[in-house]
């Protein structure tokens, strides 16, 4: 079941039957984002579909190193980078 979720101005695509997602973590992602400084190196070892790395790159121009065990989540993360015009 594919969907596109909006969070903090991002469009985050995912298949909810194949990727973990919790909207309730939106506030936690914002708290983490507020702790980052511009151009920080952010390593997210369980990035899922990429909500936090996408925010860090867009809002703080952070360099991102991200990984996830779920190949489907990684696929959607890569699509979400393109979907949101990030690199």
C-alpha positions as CSV (number, residue, x, y, z in Angstrom):
1,X,0.0,0.0,0.0
2,X,1.9,3.0,-1.3
3,X,1.3,6.5,0.1
4,X,2.9,9.9,0.2
5,X,3.0,11.5,3.7
6,X,3.6,15.2,4.3
7,X,5.8,16.1,7.2
8,X,7.4,19.5,8.0
9,X,7.0,20.5,4.3
10,X,8.5,17.2,2.9
11,X,6.8,14.7,0.8
12,X,7.7,11.2,2.1
13,X,6.7,8.2,-0.1
14,X,6.6,4.7,1.3
15,X,4.8,1.4,1.2
16,X,3.2,1.1,4.7
17,X,3.0,-2.7,4.2
18,X,6.7,-3.0,3.7
19,X,8.3,0.0,5.6
20,X,8.0,1.1,9.2
21,X,6.5,4.5,9.7
22,X,5.3,6.3,12.9
23,X,3.7,9.7,12.5
24,X,4.0,10.2,16.2
25,X,7.8,10.4,15.9
26,X,7.4,13.7,14.0
27,X,8.0,15.7,17.1
28,X,11.0,13.6,18.0
29,X,12.5,14.2,14.6
30,X,12.0,17.9,15.1
31,X,13.8,17.9,18.5
32,X,16.7,16.1,16.9
33,X,16.8,18.5,13.9
34,X,16.9,21.4,16.3
35,X,20.0,20.0,17.9
36,X,21.9,19.9,14.6
37,X,24.1,22.7,13.5
38,X,24.4,23.9,9.9
39,X,26.6,21.6,7.8
40,X,26.9,18.9,10.5
41,X,27.7,15.4,9.5
42,X,24.6,13.3,10.4
43,X,24.8,9.5,10.5
44,X,21.5,7.8,10.7
45,X,22.1,4.0,11.0
46,X,18.3,3.1,10.9
47,X,17.1,5.8,8.6
48,X,14.0,4.0,7.3
49,X,12.5,6.0,4.4
50,X,14.6,9.0,5.4
51,X,12.5,11.5,7.2
52,X,15.2,12.8,9.6
53,X,18.1,12.8,7.0
54,X,15.9,14.6,4.5
55,X,15.0,17.3,7.1
56,X,18.6,17.7,8.2
57,X,19.8,18.1,4.6
58,X,17.1,20.5,3.6
59,X,16.9,22.7,6.7
60,X,20.5,22.6,8.0
61,X,22.5,21.7,4.8
62,X,23.9,18.7,6.7
63,X,25.9,16.0,5.0
64,X,24.1,12.7,5.4
65,X,25.4,9.2,5.9
66,X,22.4,6.9,6.2
67,X,21.7,3.1,6.2
68,X,18.8,0.7,6.9
69,X,18.5,-3.1,6.9
70,X,15.2,-2.9,4.9
71,X,16.0,-2.7,1.2
72,X,12.5,-1.4,0.5
73,X,13.0,1.5,3.0
74,X,16.3,2.3,1.3
75,X,14.6,2.3,-2.1
76,X,12.0,4.8,-0.8
77,X,14.6,6.9,0.9
78,X,16.4,7.3,-2.5
79,X,13.1,8.2,-4.2
80,X,12.3,10.7,-1.4
81,X,15.6,12.5,-2.0
82,X,14.6,13.0,-5.6
83,X,11.0,13.7,-4.8
84,X,12.1,16.6,-2.5
85,X,14.7,18.0,-4.8
86,X,17.6,17.1,-2.5
87,X,21.0,15.6,-3.1
